[in-house]
Amino acid sequence: MTNECSADEIEGLRAVPVFSELEPKVIGQILDVAERRHIGSGALLIQRGDPAADLFIVLGGRFAVLGPSGPIAEISVGEPIGELAFFAGGVRSADVIALRDSEVLVISQAGYREVAQQVAGLERSILSSVARRLARVTTTSPKLRPRPGRLVAMIALGDAPVPAPFVSSFASAMERHPGWAVARYEGSKSEDPIGLLRASESRGEGTVLLCDGSADPAVLERIAANCDTLYLLGAQPEGPGPVAVSEGEHAISRAVMPENRHLIVLRGGPDVSIAHTQGWTEPRDFALHHHVALGRDQDFARLSRFVTGTALGVVLCGGGAFGSGHLGAIKALAEHGIAIDMIGGTSAGAAVAGAMAMGLAPERVMDLCEEVFVKSKALKKPTVPLYSVIDHHTLDRSMKEHYGLRRIEDLPLNFFAAATSLSRHDLSILRRGELWRAVRASGSIPALLPPMLSDEGEVFIDGALIDNVPISAMRDLKAGPNLVFNFRQENEWRVTSDYDRLPGRFGAFLRLFLRRKPWFPKIFSILSRTMIVSSRRQLEHISTEGDVVIELVTPQGMGFLDWTKGRRYFERSYQEMSAALAVASRASDDPMVQLAMVAEAIGKSDGRNG
């Protein structure tokens, strides 16, 4: 039991929501009946089904609440654990484990009752706070999102030290993030890395500890166990084949959950091509991997943003030829210095995202789109409707040519494509394998194109059927802000046609043969409208707190596959985004504030200029 409590401890407990309205004297009385408890990394603090005998306040460290399929919440310094069951009575509803070496303040039922008997109205005050918090959580709580930790370890794999150019470049990049410091641990027995980390946490600072691989493996394991996030630093493989996992690496990784493990693949310079990343990723489980080239400042800047939880993710919705609008908007972002750190999308959005992750310029991608869809007419070649309506060979051949056989793991930017799995009856987030196959799977429009098959026999069709705006996937993969591009159509769709005159199969073949314009909505138009309706409904039911959604207005008279008008839409979205960003940049230096202003400005646009 603690008999004395400092003013800092009292203020710290007042920062906890359930105690925020209590007087300092009452807080002191609660501290007097509490005890401190150390919980080792990976240890179970609460077991599902146990009686709720104690309330825990996190003094140091980090915890995860486990659901049936993995972590559903994370709890860090200053937050309570198990307060609902503690005050309401009953048993624990979930397991809670320590993500790293942690310390908690334990308040027992008996100790709390002792204080409650002395302080009139204490129980009512606390229960009111709990009730308000529960109401907020019930109505607005999103799915668990990764949270940036304040204590980060970067450990070199093997016996080599962290390269000096890496240290200097990374430290320079981190200088742009106030409240963060970079320290170095070279293995000296006189150094106390654990003490450094704990002191940093007590001050509320962020620290990245760079550790040489030659240091004592037991110390490195303890460092990992005392950090929120682990980055393992390895050199790019010289050839194909898996990179073996050493016993030391296994021990270090074991101290941190996969969701909080990252891999840095380091190249010798900007001129060295990315290759053989699969050798690192195949035998390991990481949240994300990051390609960094010595001498390439933008790589270190991007890495620093991931470390600090400020990396910008961009999510692109599907929409066929409307994807040209994505390209124009991204061109404007690049020209105004807004860097994309991670990108993903569905269908046409996945196709654009894949090209951007490769490092292609938006103008070049627009040229390729015209080459594939206008000149080659890749989606205008009907076939015998046994497997699909459209002959897919021209499209597949073009995708293989332009994306090449590049693997997703070898892309400079982290990328994902959302596809619908008919095998698992669920959304699949594709993050490994050949890029063109992932993009093709994400855009396999049902009936129009044959599905894509994985090597394991999984059947993929267009991701828009489940999620045309995969913001949830981005949130599951990274911490930090996100930018979502969606399409909207201002005009209410009306069709003046006589349903009874809709031709049968012979009439339809005749119209197709004579190239007569249809007077009834075609499949492509129906699908495009369906995607847009789906997108808007999804966004209405997803909390976008902390993120920005920009809805690009689609041009009137442009159809889902009308790539002949793609160039015009590309230029229009570029001009609109560029003009809005120019105004926003004069008002704020914060990129997210700028993007929020752009979203508001474009949201007021009626789209009549297109």
Residue pairs with C-beta under 8 A, 6 or more apart in sequence:
1 32
1 33
1 34
1 35
2 31
2 32
2 34
2 35
2 36
3 32
5 27
5 28
5 31
5 32
7 24
9 31
10 24
10 27
10 28
10 31
11 24
12 59
12 78
13 19
13 27
13 30
13 31
13 57
13 105
14 20
14 22
14 24
14 27
15 78
16 57
16 78
16 79
16 80
17 80
17 129
17 133
18 80
18 83
18 87
18 126
18 129
18 130
18 133
19 27
19 30
19 126
19 129
20 129
21 125
21 129
22 30
22 122
22 125
22 126
26 115
26 119
26 122
29 115
29 118
29 119
30 107
30 111
30 112
30 115
31 105
33 107
33 108
33 111
33 112
33 114
33 115
34 105
34 106
34 107
34 111
35 105
35 106
36 59
36 103
36 104
36 105
36 106
37 103
37 104
37 105
37 106
38 101
38 102
38 103
39 45
39 61
39 63
39 98
39 101
39 102
39 103
39 104
40 98
40 101
40 225
41 98
41 99
41 100
41 101
41 102
41 224
41 225
41 226
41 255
41 256
42 97
42 98
42 225
42 254
42 255
43 97
43 98
44 95
44 96
44 97
45 56
45 63
45 81
45 96
45 97
45 98
45 104
46 56
46 81
46 82
46 92
46 94
46 95
46 96
47 92
47 95
48 91
48 92
48 93
48 94
48 95
49 91
49 92
50 91
50 92
51 91
51 92
52 82
52 85
52 86
52 89
52 90
52 91
52 92
53 108
53 109
54 82
54 86
54 106
54 107
54 108
54 109
55 80
55 81
55 82
55 83
55 86
55 87
55 106
55 107
55 112
56 80
56 81
56 82
56 104
56 105
56 106
56 107
57 78
57 79
57 80
57 81
57 104
57 105
57 107
58 75
58 76
58 77
58 78
58 79
58 80
58 81
58 102
58 103
58 104
59 77
59 103
59 104
59 105
60 77
60 102
60 103
60 198
60 201
60 202
61 76
61 77
61 98
61 99
61 100
61 101
61 102
61 103
61 104
62 74
62 75
62 76
62 77
62 98
62 99
62 100
62 102
62 149
62 228
63 74
63 75
63 76
63 81
63 96
63 97
63 98
63 99
63 102
64 71
64 73
64 74
64 75
64 96
64 97
64 99
64 257
65 71
65 72
65 73
65 74
65 75
65 94
65 95
65 96
66 72
66 94
66 95
66 96
66 97
67 94
70 259
71 144
71 257
71 259
72 94
72 143
72 144
73 144
74 99
74 144
74 147
75 81
75 96
76 147
76 149
76 228
77 201
81 96
81 104
82 92
82 96
83 130
84 130
84 134
85 91
85 92
85 93
86 109
86 112
87 126
87 127
87 130
88 130
99 228
99 256
99 257
99 260
100 151
100 224
100 225
100 226
100 227
100 228
100 255
100 256
101 222
101 225
101 226
115 122
116 122
116 123
140 543
142 475
142 542
142 543
142 545
143 472
143 475
143 476
144 476
145 475
145 476
145 479
146 259
146 260
146 287
146 475
146 476
146 477
146 478
146 479
147 309
147 479
148 228
148 229
148 307
148 308
148 309
148 310
148 479
148 480
149 227
149 228
149 229
149 260
150 200
150 201
150 204
150 205
150 206
150 207
150 228
151 197
151 200
151 201
151 206
151 207
151 209
151 226
151 227
151 228
151 229
152 206
152 207
152 208
152 209
152 227
152 228
152 229
152 230
152 231
152 307
153 208
153 209
153 211
153 223
153 224
153 227
153 229
153 230
153 231
154 162
154 170
154 208
154 209
154 210
154 211
154 231
154 232
154 233
154 264
155 211
155 213
155 220
155 223
155 224
155 230
155 231
155 232
155 233
155 252
156 162
156 211
156 212
156 213
156 233
156 234
157 213
157 232
157 233
157 234
157 246
157 249
158 213
158 234
158 246
159 213
159 214
160 212
160 213
160 214
161 186
161 212
161 213
161 214
162 184
162 210
162 211
162 212
162 213
162 233
163 266
163 294
165 294
165 295
166 233
166 266
166 292
166 294
167 182
167 184
167 210
169 294
169 295
169 297
169 300
170 182
170 208
170 210
170 300
170 303
170 304
171 182
172 297
172 300
173 297
173 300
173 301
173 303
173 304
174 180
174 181
174 182
174 208
174 304
174 307
174 308
176 301
176 304
177 206
177 304
177 308
177 310
179 204
179 205
179 206
180 205
180 206
180 207
180 208
180 307
180 308
181 200
181 205
181 206
181 207
181 208
182 207
182 208
182 210
183 193
183 196
183 207
183 208
183 209
183 210
184 209
184 210
185 191
185 193
185 209
185 210
185 211
185 212
185 215
185 223
186 212
186 215
187 212
187 214
187 215
187 216
187 219
193 209
193 211
193 219
193 223
194 222
194 223
194 226
196 207
196 209
197 207
197 209
197 223
197 226
197 227
198 226
200 206
200 207
206 308
208 307
209 223
209 227
211 220
211 223
217 248
217 251
217 252
220 248
220 252
221 251
221 252
221 254
221 255
224 230
224 252
224 253
224 255
224 256
225 255
225 256
227 256
228 260
229 256
229 260
229 261
229 262
229 307
230 252
230 253
230 255
230 256
230 260
230 261
230 262
231 262
231 263
231 264
231 290
231 307
232 249
232 252
232 253
232 261
232 262
232 263
232 264
233 264
233 266
234 243
234 263
234 264
234 265
234 266
234 280
235 265
235 266
235 267
236 265
236 266
236 267
236 268
236 272
236 274
236 275
236 276
236 277
237 243
237 275
237 276
237 277
237 279
237 280
238 276
239 276
240 276
240 278
240 279
241 276
241 279
242 278
242 279
242 282
242 283
243 279
243 280
243 283
244 283
245 253
245 283
245 284
253 261
253 284
258 285
258 286
258 287
259 287
260 287
261 285
261 286
261 287
262 286
262 287
262 288
262 289
262 290
262 306
263 280
263 281
263 284
263 286
263 288
263 289
263 290
264 289
264 290
264 292
264 303
265 274
265 277
265 280
265 289
265 290
265 291
265 292
266 292
266 293
266 294
267 274
267 291
267 292
267 293
267 294
268 293
268 294
269 293
269 294
269 295
269 296
270 293
270 295
270 296
272 293
274 291
274 410
274 411
274 412
275 410
276 410
277 289
277 291
277 407
277 409
277 410
278 407
278 409
278 410
278 432
280 289
281 289
281 409
281 432
287 477
287 478
288 306
288 342
288 414
288 477
288 478
289 409
289 414
290 299
290 302
290 303
290 306
290 414
291 299
291 411
291 412
292 299
292 300
292 303
293 299
298 339
301 339
302 311
302 339
302 341
305 311
305 312
305 341
305 480
306 341
306 478
306 480
309 479
309 480
310 480
310 481
311 341
311 342
311 478
311 479
311 480
312 338
312 339
312 340
312 341
312 342
312 480
312 481
312 482
312 483
312 591
312 592
313 340
313 341
313 342
313 343
313 344
313 474
313 477
313 478
313 480
313 481
313 482
313 483
314 330
314 340
314 342
314 343
314 344
314 353
314 356
314 482
314 483
314 484
314 485
315 343
315 344
315 345
315 349
315 469
315 470
315 471
315 473
315 474
315 482
315 483
315 484
315 485
316 323
316 326
316 343
316 344
316 345
316 346
316 348
316 349
316 350
316 352
316 353
316 485
317 345
317 346
317 347
317 349
317 464
317 468
317 469
317 484
317 485
317 486
317 487
317 531
317 535
318 345
318 346
318 347
318 348
318 349
318 350
318 442
318 443
318 462
318 463
318 464
318 468
318 531
319 325
319 347
319 348
319 349
319 487
319 528
319 531
319 532
319 554
319 560
320 347
320 348
320 524
320 528
320 560
320 561
321 348
321 373
321 558
321 559
321 560
321 561
321 562
321 563
321 565
321 566
321 569
322 348
322 487
322 528
322 552
322 554
322 558
322 560
322 569
323 348
323 349
323 351
323 352
323 369
323 566
324 366
324 369
324 563
324 566
324 567
324 569
324 570
324 573
325 485
325 487
325 552
325 554
325 569
325 570
325 572
325 573
326 345
326 348
326 349
326 352
326 485
326 552
326 573
327 352
327 362
327 363
327 365
327 366
327 369
327 570
327 573
328 362
328 569
328 570
328 571
328 572
328 573
328 574
328 575
328 577
329 485
329 550
329 552
329 573
329 574
329 577
330 340
330 352
330 356
330 362
331 361
331 362
331 363
331 574
331 577
332 573
332 574
332 577
332 578
332 581
333 340
333 577
333 581
334 362
335 578
336 578
336 581
336 582
336 585
336 594
338 581
338 591
338 594
338 595
340 356
340 413
341 413
341 414
341 478
341 480
342 413
342 414
342 415
342 474
342 477
342 478
343 353
343 356
343 357
343 413
343 414
343 415
344 350
344 353
344 415
344 416
344 417
344 418
344 429
344 470
344 473
344 474
345 351
345 352
345 353
345 417
345 418
345 442
345 470
346 417
346 418
346 419
346 442
346 462
346 463
346 464
346 467
346 468
346 469
346 470
347 442
347 443
347 445
347 462
347 463
347 464
347 468
347 531
348 443
349 468
349 485
350 417
350 418
350 438
350 439
350 442
350 443
350 463
351 439
351 442
351 443
352 365
353 415
353 416
353 417
354 403
354 411
354 415
354 417
354 435
354 436
354 438
354 439
355 365
355 368
355 402
355 403
356 362
356 365
356 413
357 411
357 412
357 413
357 414
357 415
357 435
358 403
358 406
358 411
358 412
358 435
359 412
359 413
362 570
366 566
366 567
366 570
368 402
369 563
369 566
370 563
370 566
370 567
371 398
372 378
372 395
372 398
372 402
373 379
373 561
373 563
373 566
374 563
374 564
374 566
376 394
376 398
377 394
378 394
378 395
378 398
379 390
379 395
379 448
379 561
380 390
380 561
381 390
381 391
381 394
382 389
382 390
382 391
382 512
383 389
383 390
383 391
385 447
387 450
388 447
388 448
388 449
388 450
389 447
389 448
389 523
390 448
390 449
392 449
392 450
395 440
395 449
396 436
396 440
399 436
399 439
399 440
400 436
403 434
403 435
403 436
403 439
404 435
404 436
405 434
405 436
406 434
406 435
407 432
407 433
407 434
407 435
408 415
408 416
408 430
408 431
408 432
408 433
408 434
408 435
408 438
409 432
411 435
414 431
414 477
414 478
415 431
415 435
416 429
416 430
416 431
416 470
416 473
416 474
416 477
417 429
417 430
417 438
417 439
417 441
417 442
417 463
418 427
418 428
418 429
418 430
418 442
418 463
418 466
418 467
418 470
418 473
419 427
419 428
419 430
419 438
419 441
419 442
419 444
419 452
419 460
419 461
419 462
419 463
420 426
420 427
420 428
420 460
420 461
420 462
420 463
420 464
420 465
420 466
421 427
421 428
421 458
421 459
421 460
422 451
422 459
422 460
422 461
423 457
423 458
423 459
424 458
426 466
427 463
427 466
427 467
427 470
427 473
428 441
428 458
428 460
428 463
429 470
429 473
429 476
429 477
430 438
430 441
430 442
430 460
433 454
437 452
440 452
441 451
441 452
441 454
441 460
441 461
442 460
442 462
442 463
443 449
443 462
444 450
444 451
444 452
444 460
444 461
444 462
445 461
445 462
445 527
446 461
446 462
446 465
447 523
448 523
448 524
448 527
451 459
451 460
451 461
452 459
452 460
452 461
453 459
453 460
454 460
463 470
464 530
464 531
464 534
467 473
467 538
468 531
468 534
468 535
468 538
469 484
469 486
469 535
469 538
469 539
469 542
471 482
471 484
471 539
471 542
471 544
471 547
472 542
474 482
475 482
481 546
481 547
481 548
481 592
482 546
482 547
482 548
483 547
483 548
483 550
483 595
484 539
484 544
484 547
484 548
484 549
484 550
485 550
485 552
486 535
486 536
486 539
486 549
486 550
486 551
486 552
487 532
487 535
487 551
487 552
487 553
487 554
488 532
488 536
488 551
488 552
488 553
488 554
489 529
489 532
489 553
489 554
490 553
490 556
490 606
490 607
491 556
493 529
495 520
495 521
497 519
497 520
497 521
499 520
501 519
502 520
503 510
503 511
511 518
524 559
524 560
524 561
525 559
525 560
527 560
528 559
528 560
532 554
539 549
548 592
548 595
548 596
548 598
548 599
549 599
550 577
550 595
550 598
550 599
550 602
550 603
551 599
551 602
551 603
552 573
552 576
552 602
553 602
553 605
553 606
553 607
553 610
554 569
554 607
554 610
555 565
555 568
555 569
555 572
555 607
555 610
556 607
556 608
556 610
557 565
558 565
558 569
558 610
568 610
569 610
572 609
572 610
576 602
576 605
577 598
577 602
580 597
580 598
580 601
580 602
581 594
581 598
583 597
583 601
584 593
584 594
584 595
584 597
584 598
584 601
585 594
587 593
587 594
587 597
588 594
588 597
